Amino acid sequence: MADSRYRESPFLTGHHRPNRMEVDAPDLFIEGELPADLAGVFYRNGAEPLYPPTAEDYHWFDGDGMVYAFFLADGRVSLRNRWVRTGKLLLEMKEGRRLFGVHGNPATTDPLAAGTRYNTANTNIVLHGGKLLALMEGAPPVELDPRTLDTLGEEHYGGVVTTTFGAHPTVDHGTGEMINIGSVARRKGTAPELRYDIIDFEGKLITSETVPVPYQSMLHTFFVTANHVVFPVTPLDVSLRRAISGGPMVAWDPDRPTLLGVMPRRGGASDVRWFEAPPRHMMHQANVWEQDGRLIADVAAAEGTSLFPSLDGTRRPHRETRQSLRRWIIDPAAATDVVREEILNDRDIQFPRPDDRLATTPSRYAFANSNLHSADGRADGMDSVVRVDTADGAEDLYHFGDGAAAGELIFAPRIGGTGELDGYAVTLVHRAGAADTQLAVFDAGDLAAGPLALVHIPFVIPSGFHCNYYSVDSPLYRQALGAS
């Protein structure tokens, strides 16, 4: 049921309905048995607006960052959730109402917000350098206490990261480095640019390069291999001028190709070589690595998007823009700059993920939430989860039932586990019409058998974005939370 104080939007009702509350739950009920060798913390970030948005067309990506932390140990689970108290949110809490336009649109932002950064910190939540960081691509990271989730302030990495940061940094578990990109605000008369950063295991910025890009695109993700970095510039055009004049800030331009800029991991702007693919909507990848001199990227991609309108303001339906798991092959040794694309599995998916410990190195399996029967997986909910074998496209799938809304599916290694399926898979799910949410824990090698355990959260957690799991024996966990 919709709250009459929030305007009508598919992203403010049903499993998207804001709760407007922070909770501490010290010991949640569990159906089944939580595996004894599953111990760590599962973080999830998402967009949950504290105040009703402006009269504009609300977008799912625009809500305030709300971080949930599930601490798993000794067969028990505790929960804590907190809003990320950015400068934006603190100002709105002081005034008791929404001040910023959708996506920070200056044309619809209250003058009271002048001088305050639009930072929702609502997209991802990662541990690195001993810090828990809440991320969005339009602003610096915001540091939270990894146990209490108290907001500690923006992280600027010695004054270098003062504008944007990526929502999808890659942590190379082999080197301990976190690699990141951030769009650079376009200066009048100049080409659009991005900033490329490498941050060492201790959290020190060791490399920062500025790289020109062909278009001002929504740079939501990028690729990293052992020796290269790839900047995907998709047909999602970003225009502040268009937004000020009343059009969409982010719009799909079907006449643009997808361009992939390949650069050595320790390279600079002069080293970038651009490859071309057909127009594709692509915001997430499972994994990327090098093989026989080629770059292999397993991605969720489609021929368009229903998330954003076209340049003329029209929107395509979800059924025409379903994302499938595809492999992009970039061959720097070839005589052509054309990217080859293969469809690995044509299931309607979102948020593909590998065993994160294998990032930048070859992996075989991709975990994702998927859609069997929803008309629109983003608005109505993704009703299933799947693991795809990228070697042959075979799938291991579990359906939660029609009308369910399952979040990102994360591989959670068992304590001491080293194999790619040596552990569990975890997701948050809201079943149709239910008054609660469940944290579902699967055997990573047998999703079809159903959950080993269901942790019951006694309220509906609005669908969100990205999650990460850190086992107690992970160096990242020990660095940030100490020995358990």
N, C-alpha and C positions, 0 to 999 in steps of 0.2 A: 504494500500500500504506500502511496506517495505521501510525503509530508507536505501539507498545504503551504508551508513557509518556504519550500523549495520549488522553483519553477519546474514545469513538466520537462523531463528529459529521461531517455532510457538509461542514462548513467547516474541518475539520482533516485531510482526506484528499484524495487526488487532486491536482488543480491548486490546492487550498487548503493543501496540506501545508506546515507551516513548515520553513524551511531552517536557521534558527538560525545564520546566518553573515553576516559582512560581507566584501565583496569589493572589490578594486581590479583592474580589467581594462583595461590601457592601450590595447589595439588589438584590437577584436573582428573576427572573420571576417565578411565580407559576401558574400552571394550576390546576383548582379546588380551594379548600380552605383548608389551613392548620388549623387543629383544634386549638381552642383557649386555650385548656388545655394541649397542647404539647409545653413545653418550656424547653430548656436545650441545651446540646451540643452533637453532633454525631461525634466521631473521627474515622478515618480509617487509617490504615498503609498498606503499600505495597511496592513491589520491583520495583523501577524505575531507571535503570542505567543511570547515568549522561553521562558516556563515553562508547563507544562500548567495549564490553568485549574482552578478549583474544581469540585466535583461537580455544580454547577448545569448547566442546559441551556445549553451554550455558544452564543454569538451571534457571527456574523461581525464585527459592529461593535465587538467587545470587545478585539481583539488590540492589541498594542503597535505604535506607529507605526514603519514602516520606509520610508525614503525612498530611491528610486533616482534617480540622475542620469545621463543619457546626454548626453555632450558630442559634438556633430557638427561637423566642420570638415574641409575639404580632402578630402572623400570618405572620411573615416575616422570611427570612433566609439570612444570610451572610456566605461567604466562605473564608477561607484562607488555603493555602497549602505551606509547606516548606520541603526541604530536611533536614534530620537529619544530622547535620554536625559532624560526627564522625571524629576521627583522620584519619581513612582511607580516607574518602571523602575529607577532607581538604588537605591531601597530594596530592591526585590525582588532585584536583582543582589547586593546586600550579603548578603541572607539566603539566596540561592540557591534561591528558590522563589516561587511565586505567593502574594501576600498579599491581593489585593483580590477581592471578589465580582464576578460578572458585572455590567457597567455600574456598578461601584462600590457595589453593594448593601451597605449597612451591616450587614445581618443576617448576611451571609456573609463579611464582611471580617475578617481577622485583627486583633486588638487592637494588634499591632505597627505597623499602618499608621495608627493614630489620629494625626491632625494632619497627614497627608500628603495632598495633593490627588490625586484620581483624574483624571489627565490622560493620555490615550493619544496625543494629537496624531497621529491615524492617518488622517484623512479627506481632507484637501486639502493642497496645497503651492503657495504663491503667492509671487511677487516683488512687493514694493511698498515704497516709501519707502527703497529701497536695501537692503532686508532680505529674506531668504528665510524664510517663515513656515510652520510646520507647524500644521495646524488641526484641531480638533474643536469641536462646539458646546457642550460642557460645561465648558470651561476656557479660560484665556487662550491666545493664540498662543505658540508656542515658536520662537525665532529660531535658524536654522542658518546656518553659513557657506555661501554659495552655491556655493563650489567644493569645499571639503573635506567638507561636510555635518556638521562638528563642531557639537554642540549648544552654543549660547551663552546660553540661559536664556529665561525667559518674558518676553514684551513686554507691558507694562502701560499703555503710552501715558500716561505721566505720572501714574500711580496711579489712572486712571479705570477701566480694564479689569482688574479684579481677580478677577472670577468667570468669566463666560462670554463666549464670542466665537462668531461664526457659522462654520460650515464652508463657506459659500458666499458670501463677500463678492463684490461686483461692482466691478470696476475700470472706470471710465468713461475710455476712452482719449482722449476729447475734452477732458476737464478734468484728467485725471490723478488724480482722486479715487478712493478706495476707500470704498464704502458697505457697512455691516455691521449685522447685528443680533445680539443675544445674549439668550437667555432669562434672566430675573431669578429667582433662587430665591424661591419663594413664602413670604411671611411669614404667620404664623398670623393668620387673620381678615382677610386682605387678598385682593384680586383678583390673579390672575396678571398679570405684566408682562413687557415686553421692553425692552431698551435699544437705541436706534438711534444709530449713529455715522457721522460723515463724517470721513475722514482725508485730508489733502491729499497731493499728489504727493511732498512731502518727508518724509511719514510723521508729520505733526503732526495730532493730534486737534483738529478745529475745531468739531464739533457733537456733542453727546451728549444725547439726549432719552429719557425714560422714558415708555412707552406701555402703558396697560392693554390686555389682550387677554381675550376671552370665556372661553377654556379654557386649561388647562395642557397644551398640545399639544407634540408634537415639532416644533419650528420648525427644520427642516433647511435650508430655502431661503427666499428672498423675491425680489421683483421690483423692478427699478429702470428707470425711463424717464428721459427728459431732464428732466422736471418733477415726477415723482411717484415714490413708493415704495409697494409693496403688500406687506402682511403676510398670508400664507396660513396660516390656522389650520385644520388638517385634523382628521379624527376620530381621529388617533393620540393617545390620552390618556396622559399621564405622571403617575404617582402613586407617590411614595416610600412613602407609607403602605401602599399595596397591596403593594409589593415587600417591605416589612418583615414583612407578615403572610403572606408566602409566595406571593403572586400575581405576575403579570408587571408589571415597572416600566412598560413601554410596551405598550399594548393598543389594539386597534381597537374603536371604539364606533360601530356602524352606525347608531345613532339620531341622531348628530350631523350637521348639515350641514357643508360646507366654507364657512368665512367668510373673505372677503378684505377687509382693512382698507386703504383707499386714503388716502394722506396726501401733501400737497405735500412735495417733496424737502427743502425748508427749513422744513417745518412742525413742529407739535407735536401732543400728544395730543388737544387740543381740535379739531383739524382733521380727525381721522380719520372717514371714512364707511365703514360696513361693507356689503359686498355678499354675497349668498348664492348658493352653488352646491350641487348634490347632494353626498352623501358621496363623496369621492374620495381615493384614495391618490395623493399627488403630492409627490415629493421633489426633482425636477429639471426645469429648463426649458432650452429652447434659447436663446430670446431674447425680449425684451419691449420694446415701443416704443409710441409714440403715433401715431395715424392718424385724421385727421378728428375730433379731439376724443375719440376712444375709446382705451382701453388694450388692446393686443393682446399676449397671452401665449401662446407656443407651448410646451406642456408635455408631459411623459410622465405619463399619469394612468390610473388604473384604478378599478373600482367597489369594490375592497377590496385586501387585501394578504395575501401568504403570509409576509412577513418577520416579522410580529409576530402573536401570538395575539389572539383576541377577548377580551372581558372575562371570559368563562367559561373561558379557557385553551385553547379549541379553535383549530385552524388550518385555513385554507382552502388548497386545493392551488393550485399556480402556474397551472394551466390555467384556473382561474376568475378569476384576478386579473392577467392579462396587461396590461401597460401599452402603450398606443398613443400616437402623436403627435396631440395635440389642441390646438385653439385656443380659449382662453378670451377672451371679449370683454367688457370692462367699459365701460359707457357712463355717465359721470357726468351727462350731460345728459338721460338718459332718466328717465321718471317711475317706473320700477321699479328696485329694487336687486338684481334677479336677473341672474346672470352667464350669458351665452349660451355654449354649448359646441358646437364642430364637430370632427369627426374628420378629420384631414388625411391620415393613413395608418394602417392598422390592423395594421401589422407589430408583432410583440412586440419592444419595444426597452427599452433603459436608457440613461441618461447622455446625453441629446441635447445637442449643443453647436453654436453658430454659429462663424463667424469671430469670435473674441473681440474683435477690434478694433472690431466693430460693436455691441458691447453697448450697450444703451439706445437704439439707432437702428435703422431698418428693415433687415431682412436677409431673404434668400430661402431659404437652404439650412440644413438641420439635419443634422449628422453624429451617428451613434449606433452603438453595438454592438447587434446584433439576434440573434434566435433563430429558426432554421428548424425544428430537429428535437429539441432538448433537452426532456426532460420538465420540468425546472426550470432555467431559465437562470441563476439565481444559484448554485445548488448544483452543477449539472452543467456549466455554462458557456454563455455566449452564443457561438454557433458562426459568426457572420457579422458583417459591418459594412455599414452602409447610409448613403447620403446621400439625404435627402428634399427634393424641391422643394416648398416649402410653398405655392407659388402654385397647383399643380395636383395635388399628392400623388404625382407620379411619383418613382420610386426608382432609384438606382444602387447595386447590391448585389454584394457578393463573399462567397461561402461558403467558409470555411476547411476544411470537412469535418465530418462528424458527430463529436461528442465533443470538438471544439475549444473553447477558452475564450478569447474575445477581450475585451480590456479597452476602456476608454473610447477613442473615436476622436477625435483632436484635429486641427484644421486647423493646418497649419504653413506660414505664408507664405514664399514664396521671398524671397531678399534683394532689396529694392527693389520687391517686388510690392505692388499696392494693391487689385486686384480680389478679389471674394469667393471665387473659385475659382482665383486666381492663386497657386498653391502646391501643397502636398502634404497628405496625411492620414496620420496616424501612430497606430499602436496596438501594444500588446504582445499576443502570442498564444501560447498553449500548445496544440499539436496533440495529438490523442488518442494517449496512450501514449508520447509523445516524451520524451526525456531532457533536452531543452533548451527554451528559450523563444526566440521570435523578435520582434524589433522590425520590424514591417512598414511599409514606406513606399510609399504609393500616390500616383498623380496624383490630386489632389483632384477633378478633373472627370471621371475615368473609373475608378472603383473596380472595375467589372466586369472590366476588363482585367487585374486582378491586381496584385500588388506590383511596383514598380520595383526594389526592393531588400529583402532580408531580412537583418537583422543577427542573427547567431547568438550567443545567450548560453548558455554550456555548462552550464546547470543550470535547473531549473524555478523560475521566479519565481512565488510564490503570487499568485493573483488578488487584485487590490487595488481601490482606489477611484479617486480623481481624479488627473488629469494636467494639466500645463500645458506649453506650448511657448513659448519666448522666442527669437526670432530675434536675431542679433547686432546688427541695425540697429534693434531695438526700444528706445525710451527706457527701458523698465523693465530690459532687459538691461544697457544701458550704465550706468544708474544703480547697479546692484548689482554688476556684474562688470567694469565698465570697457570701454574700447575693445578690440575683439578683433583 
